[in-house]
Amino acid sequence: MSLGSLYLKFKQKYGHGLEVAHYRDRVRPKILQTPPITNTTDTTCEIHVLTSANDWLNLIWGLKSLYYYTGRNYALCIHGDTSLTEEQEAIFREHFPNARVIPRAEADEAMFEFLKPYPRCLEFRKNNHLSPKVFDFTAYLSSDRMFLFDSDILFFSEPKELLNRLENPNYEKNSVNADVGTAYTIDPEVVKEKMGFEVIPRFNSGLGVIHKTSMDLDWIEEFLSLPDIVGHFWRIEQTLYALCSSRFGVELLPSEYDVHLEEGINGSPSRHYVGAIRHQLYGEGIKQLVKQGFLKA
């Protein structure tokens, strides 16, 4: 191995400091020594999450911290991307024995048939890595309400307002965490001009409550006809969620759920460690959960 390769490997491992490396490489795997979460059969809502070979272990931390601090038994459906291995799927089934774990190949076969009446949707589902969040989540949803979840979220205390919006039968809007900024593939003014409704700013498709009826395939087929909407690879599924939610009815969760890039949990019940701050999930988030005795609970 060349000196350049060694330097790159060292930087990748320790680039965010020794503490981050310790919690990522030594402490993080200890979640696999904790007991399984059983009886996840409550269909008041159902958790849906898309995960990968890089993020699956973080997701176990996120889900177990959620179940621990909420005391809920929400139904769970885990969708794998093309990188998730059979071994990792088996580990999910071991730790969440009542969950449904959907392999990507199985989902592809089902969804390609399901979406045939919607040619734009089908094309998008075939060609975008994150498109299962838009189509598969609602197709496999066994509740009227989806608990939208990402692999990079940790919980530190009971998320009371989120639970209220998930469980209140009279709550009829979608509601998600606010992003750092507005990140869509289309200008909201274009949507207003062509579709006749305002698009909510700062919608982040990582955490929240989504009503099944809001993800209308006729709407999505219509939205995919907007000029240049299939743009930024990582933003298109978030854009479609924001459009469906804005037409359906939507509001943001309170500010304590906001995505932020600065360090600090600041007493919030949860934190969404998006890509730019993923290292903080280890050096801050997992560290805090260990401090709170989570691994020993």
Stockholm file with secondary structure:
# STOCKHOLM 1.0

chainA/1-297         MSLGSLYLKFKQKYGHGLEVAHYRDRVRPKILQTPPITNTTDTTCEIHVLTSANDWLNLIWGLKSLYYYTGRNYALCIHGDTSLTEEQEAIFREHFPNARVIPRAEADEAMFEFLKPYPRCLEFRKNNHLSPKVFDFTAYLSSDRMFLFDSDILFFSEPKELLNRLENPNYEKNSVNADVGTAYTIDPEVVKEKMGFEVIPRFNSGLGVIHKTSMDLDWIEEFLSLPDIVGHFWRIEQTLYALCSSRFGVELLPSEYDVHLEEGINGSPSRHYVGAIRHQLYGEGIKQLVKQGFLKA
#=GR chainA/1-297 SS CCHHHHHHHHHHHHTTCHHHHHIIIIIGGGGGGSCCCCCCCEEEEEEEEEECTTTHHHHHHHHHHHHHHHCCCEEEEEEECTTCCHHHHHHHHHHSTTSEEECHHHHHHHHHHHTTTCHHHHHHHHHCTTTHHHHHHHHSCCSSEEEEECTTEEESSCCHHHHHHHHCTTCCSEEEEECSSCCCSSCHHHHHHHHCSCCCTTEEEEEEEEEGGGSCHHHHHHHTTSTTCSCSTTTHHHHHHHHHHHHHCEEECCGGGCCCCSSCCTTCSEEECCGGGHHHIIIIIIHHHHHTTGGGC
#=GC SS_cons         CCHHHHHHHHHHHHTTCHHHHHIIIIIGGGGGGSCCCCCCCEEEEEEEEEECTTTHHHHHHHHHHHHHHHCCCEEEEEEECTTCCHHHHHHHHHHSTTSEEECHHHHHHHHHHHTTTCHHHHHHHHHCTTTHHHHHHHHSCCSSEEEEECTTEEESSCCHHHHHHHHCTTCCSEEEEECSSCCCSSCHHHHHHHHCSCCCTTEEEEEEEEEGGGSCHHHHHHHTTSTTCSCSTTTHHHHHHHHHHHHHCEEECCGGGCCCCSSCCTTCSEEECCGGGHHHIIIIIIHHHHHTTGGGC
//
